[in-house]
């Protein structure tokens, strides 16, 4: 290369310079493409994560709504059961009261009948005792039969 003339050296240098400029341009283009690909990958990853976040939020909202609906249904069922039980309790208390009153009425009726029976028995005993006294008096006042 020592035989090269300055024109050849200039030509070689210019060729090498063009080649280096071309290489730098290609490397710049490759770097830009890599940056673009990286930005695209980041944007895609962010978009996928955002979609996932939106889906998770929607799922959370749906689960909250379902939970709230179940809670309300449970409260309504409990209230209905309590109301039914309270109604049954009231009905049973009224039945017990009516039976108690009926029992009292029957008891008083039997007590009256018992008192009436006792009074009638005392009256009859009194009558029989009077009859006995009268018969005794009658027997004692009549002379004994003669033999």
C-alpha angles and dihedrals in degrees: 000000000000087000092065119114122226088256090054090046089050091049092048091047091048091048090048090046091051090047091050091046089050090048091048090049091049090048090048090050091048090048091050091048090050091049090048091048090047091049090048091050091049092048091048091048090048091047092049091048091046090051089048091049091049091050092048091049090049090049091049091050092048091049091048091050092048091048091050091048091051091048091051091046090050092049091049091049091049092047091048091049091048091048091048091048091047090050091050091048091052091048092048091048090051090048091049090048092049091048091048090051091047090049091049090050092050090046092052090046091053091044089053091048090047092050090047090049092048091048091048091048091049090048091049091047089050091050091047091049090051089049090050091050091048092048092048091049089048092049093047094048094052116077119245115263116262123242 
